[in-house]
Amino acid sequence: MSPTRGAAASIAPPAPGRPDKPRGGRFGSLAGWAQRHRWAALLIWVAVLAAVTLVSGAAGSAYKNNFALPGTDSQAATDLFTKHGSAQAGDSVDIVLKDSQGLDGRKAGVEKMLAEVKGLPGVADVRSPYADASAVSRDGTIGYATVTLDGKAEAVPKEDITAIIDTAESAESGGLQVELGGEAVRGAQEKGSPTAELAGILAAVIILGLLFGSLVAASVPLITALFAVGSALGLIVLASHVFTIADFTPPITMLVGLGVGIDYALLIFYRYRHELTDGAEPAEASRKALDAAGRTVFFAGCTVIIALFGLVALGLGSLQGVALALALTVLTTMDASLILLPALLAVFGRRIQRHVLKHAARGKVEGRRWRALAAAVQRRPLPALLVATFALLALSAPALSMRLGFADAGNDPATTTSRQAYDLLAEGFGPGFNGPLIVLVQGDEAAGQGVRSELAEAEGVATASPAMPSEDGALSTVIVYPETSPQAEGTADLVHHLRDDVAPGLERDTGAEILVGGSVAASQDFADTVSQRLPLFVAVVVGMSSLLLMLVFRSVWIPVKAALLNLLSISAALGAMTLVFQYGWFGVQQGPIEAFLPVLIFAIVFGLSMDYEVFLVSRIHEEWERTKDHSLAVREGLATTGKVITAAGAIMIVVFGAFMLSADRMLQQFGLGLAVAILVDALVIRCLIVPAVMQLLGKRAWWLPAPLARRLPKVALERPANS
């Protein structure tokens, strides 16, 4: 067999000179419509993008962070706070003051500033440090005023928080330093310029240019992705008025949309170039590409959407909104690849054809190196499988000790006011002061004081405030300050210790109901809930995706292999995140992994991994059906897809990796996790492990029990190009 024939075999083009009377499929027909009405299709997309942008701009966003978890102690405490009129029902902002000469001489100016803050919108109450001796450090140089908001931090408009910040900072003079802390302040701070997005787009252009050697060819997938992402972002803004969508959703959708959009367009465009190389005219090449690779994109997109909707099974507040937004983004990018891309190919087809044929005339054999790699793996499949698997398991091992939580002001950039307020409070009052636990005592005042006395003596507690009764006297609130910082493992242990060991005995002794709440306890509840529901989520996503693969490839072992390898790439990504962000590799500040990221990364990566799985295995399956030579099928499958898989992976890696440039720790973790997962999947798994496993399985790879084969409907993934 000649290498040239093998390279083209998996695409199965019609022989030159043979009458080509295709029986077009739905995706080919869609491509034909887009080509015949190319300018109408382009104008429709431009009009949609313009309309969505204008309407969403006029409507404005209504993003809401909702991390409520019904059934948890922290949520029950919040509900009782609100019901009984406790001052702790609303979140608070700390105005932290420092003067090395002492705060006593600053009283007049500080009190004047606090009076102005009390009159601002969104402010329910202000407590001065001069009215509470415990609000001033022992040396008298650091103090804080507590600004109680009239609602939760996510419900107070950012402009109201900005007004508080500006008013408080106006009191700075001489040696007086004024900083502000609290979740509301962190949310209102500027997040920086879109450096990450721009860096990702620039890197994608460079890789596409190197891959195709033509600016026009490189721009087609990028234009498709940008149109899709722009439309999706506008739709998400409108959806935020109907659904609960978190305010951190837009950068994540931009991240995923760019990667997925370029990826899908690239898979179709690469097939289009193959058809041009085999002598098809641009219009016919586009139809064949959509009839074949378009089906792969459709299946891959549906798999990603299924994986994202698996997040609904978790029932985690605004995380469901994030899943909806990402699913909408993937759907939009899929539509753009199937409609907008053929229209662009119709416009630029002749220019692309000239470039492709000029490149083909040089006689370079496509896929020669990938074919050699596949042959090398086939000669020693077991060692290749064991070495690659062992390396990925070693990278995955740190994920076993992953600690979930949420970043706080201690992870903010050192120049922000929230970080400086955090550091000042830790300096003046101890590390646990930045993450107090709010203990609610549902009983009389005597019960509250008794509980306070016991809590102050509990292991891991630095101090506890006096019991504060609610307005109706039905509740008492005790603020407990841990000995450790909010993100420390000791603080998480203290939450469980108070709930599991201390509270039951106090409830028996006092007859009162005790709940441990506050933002730190709520974060722990969220992390615990994710851990508890993760097995169900994984089962739903893996089960549905495996069923789809079984329908497509009519095999038992293909979906089993895909599920196991996808889980391996995800675990390797989580291991890398743990090493960098939890253990502080490469100088990164140590802290927990954002509690919702593992499930979000799982949903996205599991779906995206199916892109490469389907693209590679479908080529192997196509060659197997044609020749019934399993070894040949594996070699030709990798030879014809290795280049595009690594190119698509490289683009996603640079787009996702660019978010390491963001100042937001959550986006840094998200970008690193996705980049590592795609790197592992595109290079190690698809190019080494899959060929090794397929070689070891041999003909058994396509085994399906006869009773199951009779009952399963037949789903054709790729329509042969000459059908």
C-alpha positions in Angstrom: 0.0 0.0 0.0 1.4 3.4 -0.9 1.3 6.1 1.7 -0.5 8.5 -0.6 -3.4 6.0 -1.1 -3.6 5.4 2.6 -3.8 9.0 3.5 -6.8 9.5 1.3 -8.5 6.2 2.0 -10.1 7.2 5.2 -11.9 10.1 3.5 -13.1 7.8 0.8 -13.4 10.3 -2.1 -14.9 9.3 -5.4 -12.3 8.2 -7.9 -11.3 10.8 -10.5 -13.5 10.6 -13.5 -16.2 8.6 -11.8 -19.7 10.1 -12.1 -20.5 11.7 -8.8 -24.2 11.6 -8.0 -24.3 12.1 -4.3 -27.3 11.4 -2.2 -26.9 14.4 0.1 -27.7 14.2 3.7 -29.3 16.9 5.9 -26.0 18.5 6.7 -25.0 18.5 3.1 -28.3 20.0 2.1 -27.8 22.7 4.8 -24.4 23.5 3.3 -25.9 23.7 -0.1 -28.5 26.2 1.0 -25.9 28.3 2.8 -23.8 28.3 -0.4 -26.6 29.2 -2.7 -27.7 32.0 -0.4 -24.3 32.9 0.9 -24.9 36.6 1.2 -28.3 36.1 2.8 -26.8 33.7 5.3 -24.0 36.2 6.2 -26.5 39.1 6.5 -28.7 37.0 8.8 -25.7 36.3 11.1 -24.7 39.9 11.0 -28.2 41.0 11.7 -28.6 38.5 14.6 -25.3 39.6 16.1 -26.2 43.3 15.8 -29.7 42.9 17.1 -28.7 40.7 20.1 -25.9 43.2 21.0 -28.2 46.2 20.8 -31.0 44.6 22.7 -28.8 43.2 25.4 -27.0 46.5 25.7 -30.3 48.3 26.2 -31.7 45.7 28.6 -28.5 45.4 30.7 -27.5 42.4 32.6 -29.2 40.9 35.6 -26.6 38.5 36.8 -27.3 37.0 40.3 -25.0 34.8 42.4 -27.2 32.3 44.2 -25.3 29.8 46.3 -28.3 28.9 48.4 -28.4 25.3 49.5 -31.7 24.3 51.1 -31.3 21.8 53.8 -27.9 22.9 55.1 -27.2 24.6 58.4 -25.8 27.8 56.8 -29.0 28.2 54.7 -31.3 27.5 57.6 -29.4 30.1 59.7 -29.7 32.7 56.9 -33.5 32.0 56.6 -34.0 32.4 60.4 -31.9 35.6 60.5 -34.2 37.1 57.9 -37.4 35.8 59.5 -36.6 37.2 63.0 -35.1 40.5 61.9 -31.5 39.9 62.9 -29.0 42.5 61.9 -26.9 39.7 60.4 -29.6 39.1 57.7 -27.7 41.5 55.5 -24.0 41.1 54.6 -21.5 43.7 55.8 -18.6 45.8 54.6 -15.6 46.5 56.9 -14.0 49.9 56.8 -10.5 49.2 58.2 -8.5 52.1 59.6 -4.8 52.2 60.5 -2.7 55.0 62.0 0.6 54.2 63.5 0.2 57.1 65.9 -3.1 55.7 67.2 -6.8 56.1 66.1 -7.9 58.3 69.0 -6.6 61.4 67.3 -8.7 60.6 64.2 -12.1 60.4 65.8 -13.7 63.5 64.4 -12.8 62.9 60.8 -13.7 59.2 61.0 -17.0 59.8 62.6 -17.9 62.4 60.0 -17.1 59.9 57.2 -19.1 57.2 58.9 -22.1 59.5 59.1 -21.9 60.1 55.4 -21.7 56.4 54.7 -24.7 55.7 56.9 -26.8 58.0 54.6 -25.8 56.2 51.4 -28.2 53.8 49.5 -27.9 50.2 50.4 -26.7 50.9 54.0 -28.8 49.6 56.9 -26.5 50.5 59.8 -23.0 51.6 60.6 -21.1 50.6 63.8 -18.2 52.9 64.7 -14.9 51.5 66.1 -15.2 54.2 68.8 -18.5 52.7 70.1 -17.0 49.2 70.5 -13.7 48.6 72.2 -13.4 45.2 70.7 -13.2 46.8 67.2 -9.8 48.4 68.0 -6.6 46.4 68.2 -4.8 46.2 71.5 -2.1 48.7 70.5 -4.8 51.1 69.3 -3.4 51.5 65.8 -5.9 49.4 63.8 -9.7 49.5 64.0 -12.7 48.7 61.9 -16.2 50.1 61.3 -18.9 47.6 60.3 -21.3 48.7 57.6 -24.3 46.5 57.6 -26.0 46.3 54.1 -29.7 46.1 53.6 -29.3 42.7 51.8 -26.9 40.0 50.7 -23.8 41.1 48.9 -24.9 39.8 45.5 -28.2 41.7 45.8 -26.8 45.2 46.6 -26.1 47.2 43.4 -22.4 47.6 42.6 -22.8 51.3 42.3 -24.0 51.5 45.9 -20.9 49.6 47.0 -18.7 51.8 44.9 -20.2 54.9 46.6 -19.3 53.4 50.0 -15.7 52.8 48.9 -15.3 56.3 47.5 -16.8 57.9 50.6 -14.7 55.9 53.0 -11.4 56.5 51.1 -12.1 60.2 51.1 -11.2 60.2 54.8 -7.6 59.3 54.1 -5.2 62.0 55.1 -1.8 62.2 56.6 -0.9 58.9 58.2 -4.5 57.5 58.2 -4.9 54.5 55.9 -8.4 53.5 54.9 -9.2 50.1 53.3 -12.4 48.3 52.7 -13.2 44.5 52.9 -16.0 42.1 52.5 -17.5 40.1 49.6 -19.5 43.1 48.4 -16.3 45.1 48.0 -14.5 42.2 46.3 -17.4 42.0 43.8 -17.3 45.7 43.0 -13.6 46.0 42.3 -12.4 46.3 38.8 -11.5 43.0 37.2 -8.9 44.3 34.8 -8.7 44.5 31.1 -9.5 41.6 28.7 -5.8 40.7 28.3 -6.5 37.0 28.5 -9.2 37.0 25.7 -7.0 39.1 23.4 -3.9 36.9 24.0 -6.0 33.8 23.3 -7.3 35.2 20.0 -3.8 36.3 18.9 -2.3 32.9 19.7 -5.2 31.1 17.8 -4.5 33.3 14.7 -0.8 32.4 14.8 -1.5 28.6 15.1 -4.1 28.7 12.3 -1.7 30.6 10.1 1.0 28.1 10.7 -1.4 25.2 10.1 -2.8 26.5 6.8 -0.1 28.9 5.6 -2.8 31.3 4.4 -4.4 34.3 6.1 -7.7 33.8 4.4 -7.8 30.1 5.4 -6.8 30.9 8.9 -9.4 33.6 9.3 -12.4 31.5 8.3 -12.6 29.3 11.5 -11.8 32.4 13.7 -14.5 34.6 12.1 -17.0 31.8 12.6 -16.1 31.5 16.3 -16.2 35.2 17.0 -19.6 35.6 15.4 -20.9 32.7 17.5 -19.4 33.9 20.8 -20.6 37.5 20.2 -24.1 36.3 19.6 -24.0 33.9 22.6 -22.8 36.6 25.0 -25.7 38.8 24.1 -28.2 36.0 24.5 -26.8 35.2 27.9 -27.3 38.8 29.0 -30.9 38.5 28.0 -31.3 35.1 29.6 -30.0 36.5 32.9 -33.3 38.4 33.3 -35.2 35.0 33.2 -32.7 32.6 34.9 -30.3 32.8 37.8 -26.9 33.3 36.1 -23.8 34.1 38.1 -21.8 37.3 37.4 -18.6 35.2 36.7 -20.4 33.5 33.7 -19.3 35.9 30.8 -15.6 35.3 31.0 -16.1 31.6 31.2 -18.5 31.6 28.2 -16.0 33.7 26.3 -13.2 31.2 27.2 -15.2 28.1 26.2 -16.9 29.7 23.2 -13.7 30.7 21.6 -12.1 27.3 22.1 -15.1 25.2 21.1 -16.0 27.6 18.2 -12.6 27.4 16.6 -12.4 23.7 17.3 -15.7 22.9 15.6 -15.0 25.1 12.6 -11.5 23.7 12.2 -12.7 20.1 12.1 -15.1 20.9 9.3 -12.6 23.2 7.5 -9.9 20.5 7.6 -12.2 18.0 6.0 -13.1 20.6 3.4 -9.4 21.0 2.5 -9.0 17.2 2.1 -11.9 17.2 -0.4 -10.3 20.1 -2.4 -7.0 18.1 -2.4 -8.9 15.1 -3.8 -10.2 17.2 -6.7 -13.6 18.3 -5.6 -14.9 21.7 -6.6 -15.4 24.2 -3.7 -19.2 23.8 -3.6 -19.0 20.0 -3.7 -16.1 20.0 -1.1 -18.2 22.0 1.3 -21.2 19.7 0.9 -19.1 16.6 1.5 -17.3 18.2 4.5 -20.6 19.1 6.1 -22.1 15.6 5.3 -19.1 14.0 7.0 -17.3 16.2 9.6 -20.5 18.2 10.2 -22.1 15.1 11.7 -19.1 14.8 14.0 -19.5 18.4 15.1 -23.2 17.9 15.7 -22.6 14.8 17.8 -19.8 16.4 19.7 -21.8 19.5 20.4 -24.8 17.4 21.6 -22.4 15.5 23.9 -21.1 18.7 25.5 -24.6 20.0 26.0 -25.7 16.7 27.6 -22.6 16.9 29.9 -23.4 20.5 30.9 -27.1 19.7 31.6 -25.8 16.9 33.9 -25.0 19.8 36.2 -28.7 20.2 36.8 -28.6 17.0 38.7 -26.3 18.7 41.3 -29.0 21.3 42.1 -26.4 24.0 43.0 -28.1 27.3 42.5 -26.5 29.6 40.0 -24.2 26.8 38.8 -27.3 25.6 36.9 -27.4 29.0 35.2 -23.7 28.7 34.3 -24.5 25.3 32.7 -27.4 26.8 30.8 -25.2 29.7 29.5 -22.4 27.4 28.4 -24.9 25.0 26.7 -26.3 28.0 24.9 -22.8 29.0 23.8 -22.0 25.6 22.5 -25.3 25.4 20.6 -24.6 28.8 19.0 -21.0 27.8 18.0 -22.4 24.5 16.6 -25.0 26.5 14.5 -22.3 28.8 13.3 -20.1 25.9 12.1 -23.0 24.3 10.2 -24.5 27.5 8.7 -22.1 30.5 8.8 -19.0 28.5 7.9 -20.4 27.0 4.6 -21.4 30.6 3.6 -17.9 31.8 4.3 -16.4 28.9 2.3 -18.7 29.9 -0.6 -17.3 33.4 -0.5 -13.6 32.5 -0.2 -13.8 29.0 -1.8 -11.8 29.8 -5.0 -9.0 31.6 -3.1 -8.7 28.7 -0.6 -8.8 26.2 -3.5 -5.9 27.8 -5.3 -3.8 27.8 -2.1 -4.7 24.2 -1.3 -3.9 22.9 -4.8 -0.7 24.9 -4.9 0.3 23.2 -1.6 -0.7 19.8 -2.9 1.3 20.2 -6.1 4.5 20.1 -4.0 3.9 16.4 -3.5 4.1 16.3 0.3 2.5 13.2 1.7 -0.1 14.2 4.3 0.1 12.3 7.6 3.4 10.6 7.0 4.8 11.3 10.5 1.5 10.4 12.2 1.4 7.1 10.3 5.0 6.4 11.5 4.0 7.2 15.1 1.0 4.9 14.9 3.2 2.1 13.5 5.7 2.5 16.3 2.9 2.3 18.9 1.5 -0.8 17.2 4.8 -2.6 17.4 4.9 -2.1 21.2 1.3 -1.4 22.2 1.5 -2.6 25.8 4.6 -0.7 26.9 3.2 2.5 25.3 -0.1 2.0 27.1 1.5 1.3 30.5 4.0 4.2 30.4 1.5 6.8 29.3 -1.2 5.5 31.8 1.3 5.5 34.6 2.4 9.0 33.9 -1.2 10.3 33.9 -2.0 8.4 37.1 1.0 10.0 38.7 -0.2 13.4 37.7 -3.7 12.6 38.9 -2.6 11.4 42.3 -2.6 14.9 44.0 -6.3 15.2 43.2 -7.0 12.7 45.9 -6.1 15.3 48.5 -7.9 18.2 46.7 -9.5 20.5 49.2 -12.6 22.4 47.9 -13.5 25.9 49.1 -13.7 29.5 47.8 -11.0 32.1 47.3 -11.3 35.1 49.7 -9.7 38.5 50.0 -6.5 36.8 51.0 -6.1 35.6 47.4 -6.8 39.1 45.8 -3.9 41.0 44.2 -1.8 42.8 46.8 -2.8 46.2 45.4 -6.5 45.9 45.9 -8.3 47.5 48.8 -10.0 44.2 49.8 -6.6 42.4 50.1 -5.1 45.3 52.1 -8.1 45.3 54.5 -7.7 41.6 54.9 -4.0 41.9 55.8 -4.7 44.8 58.2 -7.4 42.8 60.1 -5.2 39.8 60.3 -2.4 42.0 61.6 -4.6 43.7 64.2 -6.9 40.9 65.3 -5.5 37.5 64.1 -5.9 35.4 61.0 -9.3 34.0 62.0 -10.9 37.5 62.1 -11.4 37.5 58.3 -13.6 34.4 58.4 -15.9 34.5 61.5 -18.5 31.8 62.0 -22.0 33.0 62.8 -23.6 30.7 65.4 -27.4 31.1 65.8 -29.0 30.1 69.0 -32.8 29.6 68.8 -33.7 30.1 72.5 -33.8 32.6 75.3 -31.0 35.1 76.2 -29.7 32.9 79.0 -29.3 30.0 76.5 -27.4 32.3 74.2 -25.0 33.4 76.9 -24.4 29.8 77.9 -23.7 28.7 74.4 -21.3 31.6 74.0 -19.3 30.5 77.1 -18.9 27.0 75.8 -18.0 28.1 72.3 -15.3 30.4 73.6 -13.6 27.3 75.2 -13.9 25.0 72.1 -10.7 23.8 70.5 -9.8 25.9 67.5 -11.7 29.0 68.6 -9.7 32.2 69.3 -12.6 34.2 70.8 -16.4 34.5 70.7 -18.5 37.7 70.9 -21.2 38.2 73.5 -24.6 36.8 72.4 -26.6 39.4 70.5 -30.4 39.0 70.6 -32.5 39.6 67.6 -35.2 42.3 67.4 -37.9 40.0 68.6 -35.8 38.3 71.2 -36.3 34.8 69.7 -32.7 34.4 68.6 -29.3 35.1 69.8 -26.2 35.4 67.6 -22.7 34.6 68.6 -19.8 35.5 66.4 -17.0 32.9 66.6 -13.5 33.8 65.5 -11.3 30.8 64.5 -7.6 30.6 65.3 -6.9 29.9 61.6 -7.5 31.9 58.4 -10.8 31.4 56.4 -9.2 29.1 53.8 -7.2 27.0 56.2 -8.0 23.4 56.7 -8.3 24.0 60.4 -11.2 26.4 59.8 -13.1 23.7 57.8 -12.4 21.2 60.6 -13.7 23.7 63.2 -17.0 24.0 61.3 -17.5 20.3 61.4 -16.3 20.1 65.0 -18.8 22.7 66.2 -21.7 21.0 64.3 -20.9 17.4 65.1 -19.3 17.5 68.5 -20.1 20.7 70.3 -23.6 21.7 69.2 -25.4 18.4 70.1 -24.2 18.5 73.7 -25.2 22.2 74.1 -28.6 21.5 72.6 -29.2 18.8 75.2 -28.0 21.1 78.0 -29.8 24.3 77.0 -32.8 23.0 75.0 -32.0 25.5 72.3 -31.5 24.8 68.6 -28.0 25.7 67.4 -27.0 26.4 63.8 -23.5 27.3 62.5 -23.7 29.7 59.6 -21.9 32.6 58.0 -20.0 32.8 54.7 -17.2 30.5 55.7 -19.7 27.8 56.9 -21.7 28.3 53.7 -18.6 27.8 51.6 -17.9 24.5 53.4 -21.5 23.4 52.9 -21.2 24.1 49.2 -18.0 22.1 49.0 -19.5 19.2 51.0 -22.6 19.2 48.8 -20.5 19.1 45.6 -18.5 16.1 47.0 -21.7 14.3 48.0 -23.5 14.7 44.7 -20.5 14.3 42.4 -20.9 10.5 42.0 -24.5 11.0 40.7 -23.3 13.7 38.3 -20.5 11.6 36.9 -22.9 8.6 36.5 -25.4 10.7 34.6 -22.9 12.3 32.2 -20.8 9.1 31.6 -23.9 6.9 31.2 -25.6 9.1 28.6 -22.4 9.8 26.7 -21.5 6.1 26.6 -25.0 5.3 25.3 -24.6 7.7 22.5 -21.2 6.3 21.5 -22.6 2.8 21.6 -25.3 3.8 19.2 -22.9 5.5 16.8 -20.1 2.8 16.8 -22.2 -0.2 17.7 -19.6 -1.4 20.1 -19.4 -2.1 23.8 -15.7 -1.5 24.2 -15.4 1.8 22.4 -17.7 3.7 24.9 -16.0 1.9 27.9 -12.6 2.9 26.6 -13.7 6.5 25.9 -15.3 6.9 29.4 -12.2 5.6 31.2 -9.8 7.7 29.1 -11.9 10.9 29.5 -11.9 10.4 33.3 -8.2 9.9 33.2 -7.6 13.2 31.4 -9.9 15.0 33.8 -8.3 13.6 36.9 -4.8 14.6 35.5 -6.1 18.2 35.1 -7.5 18.2 38.6 -4.2 16.9 39.9 -2.3 19.7 38.1 -4.7 22.3 39.6 -4.1 20.8 43.0 -0.3 21.0 42.7 -0.3 24.6 41.4 -3.0 26.3 43.4 -3.4 24.1 46.6 0.3 23.3 47.1 1.6 26.5 45.6 3.9 25.2 42.8 5.6 27.8 40.7 5.2 30.5 43.4 1.3 30.6 43.3 -0.3 31.5 46.6 -1.7 28.4 48.3 -5.4 28.0 48.8 -8.4 25.7 48.1 -9.7 24.8 44.7 -12.9 26.7 43.9 -15.7 24.3 45.0 -17.7 24.4 41.7 -14.7 24.1 39.3 -14.2 20.3 39.4 -17.8 19.6 38.3 -17.7 22.4 35.7 -14.4 21.3 34.3 -15.7 17.7 34.3 -18.7 18.6 32.3 -16.8 20.7 29.7 -13.8 18.5 29.3 -15.8 15.3 29.1 -17.8 16.8 26.3 -14.8 18.3 24.5 -12.9 15.0 24.8 -15.6 13.4 22.8 -14.7 15.7 19.9 -11.3 14.1 19.5 -12.6 10.6 20.4 -15.3 10.7 17.8 -13.1 12.3 15.1 -10.3 9.7 15.6 -12.4 6.6 16.1 -14.8 7.4 13.3 -11.8 7.6 10.9 -10.6 4.2 12.3 -14.1 2.8 12.0 -14.5 4.1 8.4 -11.2 2.4 7.4 -12.1 -0.8 9.2 -15.4 -0.9 7.3 -13.6 -0.4 4.0 -10.7 -2.9 4.5 -11.5 -5.1 7.5 -7.7 -4.7 8.3 -7.6 -3.6 11.9 -4.0 -2.6 12.1 -4.3 -0.6 8.8 -7.4 1.1 10.1 -5.6 2.3 13.3 -2.6 3.6 11.3 -4.7 5.5 8.8 -7.1 6.8 11.4 -4.3 8.5 13.2 -2.5 9.5 10.0 -5.5 11.5 8.7 -6.6 13.0 12.0 -3.4 13.5 14.0 -2.5 16.9 12.6 -6.0 18.4 13.0 -6.4 17.0 16.5 -3.1 18.4 17.7 -3.8 21.7 15.9 -7.3 22.0 17.4 -5.9 21.0 20.8 -3.1 23.6 20.5 -5.7 26.3 19.8 -7.8 25.3 22.8 -4.7 25.1 25.0 -3.6 28.6 24.2 -7.1 30.1 24.5 -7.7 28.4 27.8 -4.1 28.9 29.0 -4.3 32.6 28.3 -6.7 32.9 31.2 -3.7 32.3 33.5 -3.0 36.0 32.7 -6.2 37.0 34.4 -6.1 38.6 37.9 -9.0 36.4 39.0 -7.8 33.3 40.8 -11.0 31.4 39.8 -10.3 32.1 36.1 -6.7 31.1 36.5 -7.7 27.7 38.0 -10.3 27.2 35.3 -7.9 28.0 32.5 -5.2 25.8 33.8 -7.5 22.9 34.4 -9.0 23.0 30.8 -5.6 23.6 29.2 -4.0 20.6 31.0 -7.0 18.4 30.2 -6.9 19.2 26.5 -3.1 18.9 26.4 -3.3 15.4 27.9 -6.2 14.4 25.8 -4.9 15.6 22.4 -1.3 14.4 22.7 -1.1 11.6 25.2 -4.5 9.9 25.0 -5.5 10.3 21.4 -2.0 9.9 19.9 -0.6 7.2 22.2 -3.1 5.5 24.4 -6.0 5.2 21.9 -3.9 3.6 19.2 -2.3 1.2 21.7 -5.7 0.2 23.1 -7.3 -0.2 19.7 -4.3 -2.4 18.6 -4.6 -4.6 21.7 -8.4 -4.9 21.3 -8.1 -5.8 17.6 -11.4 -6.9 16.0 -12.9 -7.1 19.5 -13.1 -3.3 19.5 -16.2 -3.5 17.4 -17.9 -6.3 19.3 -21.6 -5.8 20.2 -23.7 -8.7 21.6 -26.2 -9.9 19.0 -29.3 -9.3 21.2 -28.2 -5.8 21.9 -27.4 -5.2 18.2 -30.9 -6.1 17.2 -32.5 -3.7 19.7 -30.3 -0.7 19.3 -31.3 1.7 16.5 -28.6 2.4 13.8 -27.2 5.9 13.9 -24.8 6.8 11.1 -22.2 9.3 12.4 -20.4 10.0 9.1 -22.1 9.7 5.7 -19.5 8.3 3.3 -18.4 11.0 0.9 -19.6 9.1 -2.2 -23.0 8.1 -0.8 
